[in-house]
Amino acid sequence: MYLSAIIGERWYKCKYMFYFLHGTDTHKARRKLHQFLDLAEKKRPLAELFKITTENWSEGQFDELLVSRGLFEQKYTVVLDNLFERKEIKDYILERMENVATSEQIFLMLEGKVDGPTLKNIEKFSKQVEEFAKSENIKHSVFNIFSITEGLVRKDKKHLWISYVDLLSKGAPAEEIHGILFWQVKNMILASKGGNQKETRLSPFVYKNALTGARKYRTEELVTMSSQLVDMTHRVRQGEGELEIMLEKWILEK
């Protein structure tokens, strides 16, 4: 029997459903979340989807979703997306774990790294807990990872894109590549504002590289690039797309 069929069968047999996905490999965890959402839509096509993040969190709405019951009442699929980033929300949810587990609604929870005591508490009330950890077997040299900045500094879109694809093919996480690109853009912004190396507090080598790049861009352009990279992480957390794809699109638009 295919895995999708097995998952679907288990899903169908679960009357009360609370699934917890967590770990450092956010790409795989979010992919699994979307698999569950597809299954939920097939089993309950009329169910309304609620996606709750730290930005739209409301204790009142959360409690309403927990207590909604009845054969003819509206069914919901509720996604709790990285709410543990705020301690007060985390505490509020953990105090109501039993209510989440016994709710007639489908609850799908996505988190990053979770501490042991919290995980034990959640496991007591979950139908399924899955961890998605980044492989520790993949080794990246600092030189290879930082080579992605060469095309950016030179404002060479083709070189930048080839470097990006090459790093991905070698197993480099999109999150790590994103972080390095953001770091380089910030350095170029510092260098573009004038002054000298000591004033920027960058090392001589990093400053020289950043200054070379800063001369290829307008400061306003660099600020926009920085904002776009920040916005990218927010959109990924909101489940609006995959970071790997967003980064490639960003590179090709340079």
C-alpha positions, -999 to 999 in steps of 0.1 A, spaced: 0 0 0 13 34 -9 23 58 19 -3 84 8 -30 57 11 -18 46 45 -18 82 58 -52 88 43 -66 57 60 -52 67 94 -66 102 88 -100 89 81 -101 67 112 -91 95 136 -122 112 150 -102 138 169 -71 150 151 -42 170 164 -9 166 144 24 182 155 52 188 131 85 202 143 122 204 137 151 224 122 143 213 86 115 238 81 114 230 43 105 193 49 82 201 78 61 226 58 60 202 28 45 176 52 20 202 65 8 208 30 3 170 25 -19 169 55 -38 199 43 -45 182 10 -57 151 29 -79 172 51 -95 189 21 -103 155 5 -119 141 37 -138 173 46 -140 194 14 -165 219 30 -143 226 61 -131 261 65 -93 267 68 -79 289 96 -42 298 96 -31 313 129 3 330 132 18 353 158 6 382 137 -31 374 137 -32 354 170 -63 360 192 -71 341 224 -108 346 218 -107 331 183 -86 302 194 -110 293 222 -140 295 198 -123 271 175 -117 247 204 -153 245 216 -171 244 183 -190 212 182 -221 196 167 -230 174 138 -244 203 117 -219 230 128 -192 242 104 -161 221 104 -126 237 105 -91 228 97 -68 249 119 -31 255 112 -10 268 142 21 282 125 52 288 146 32 303 176 58 291 201 80 321 190 60 341 216 62 327 251 28 340 262 11 323 232 31 291 238 20 290 275 -16 297 265 -17 268 241 1 243 263 -25 249 291 -52 239 266 -36 209 250 -63 185 262 -89 207 246 -70 208 214 -67 170 213 -104 164 220 -117 190 197 -138 179 167 -118 202 145 -85 192 128 -55 210 143 -22 210 125 7 226 144 40 236 129 70 246 150 108 248 148 131 233 174 111 223 206 126 217 240 122 182 256 96 190 284 74 208 259 76 179 234 67 154 261 36 174 270 25 176 234 31 139 227 6 130 254 -22 147 234 -11 142 198 -24 116 173 10 120 155 42 138 162 69 141 135 103 157 137 122 170 107 158 175 115 185 188 91 210 161 82 242 163 102 260 143 75 261 172 50 293 192 54 297 226 37 329 245 35 328 281 44 343 290 10 317 271 -10 288 286 9 301 321 8 308 318 -30 272 327 -35 281 363 -26 305 367 -56 278 371 -82 259 394 -59 289 417 -53 297 417 -91 260 423 -99 263 393 -122 229 376 -123 240 346 -143 269 339 -120 247 344 -90 221 320 -103 246 293 -113 262 295 -78 228 292 -62 218 261 -82 252 245 -76 249 250 -38 214 235 -38 226 205 -58 253 199 -31 227 199 -4 231 235 10 200 245 28 181 274 13 178 290 47 216 292 50 220 306 15 193 332 23 212 342 55 245 347 37 229 368 10 211 390 36 244 394 55 262 405 23 234 430 14 236 445 49 274 449 46 270 466 13 245 490 28 270 499 55 298 504 30 276 525 7 270 551 34 305 564 33 330 565 61 359 540 64 364 504 73 368 511 111 335 530 112 316 501 97 332 477 122 336 452 94 368 432 90 392 446 63 384 417 39 346 419 44 347 457 40 367 455 8 342 430 -6 312 450 5 326 483 -9 331 466 -43 295 456 -43 282 489 -30 297 507 -60 276 485 -83 243 494 -66 224 525 -55 219 526 -17 181 527 -22 184 496 -43 203 478 -16 178 488 11 150 474 -12 169 442 -15 173 439 22 136 445 28 127 419 2 148 393 19 133 400 53 98 399 37 107 365 22 112 349 56 78 362 68 60 349 38 76 314 42 65 313 78 30 323 67 30 293 44 28 315 13 55 295 -6 89 277 -5 120 297 4 140 278 -23 117 290 -50 113 325 -37 151 329 -35 156 318 -71 129 342 -83 146 370 -63 179 362 -79 165 361 -115 149 395 -110 182 412 -100 
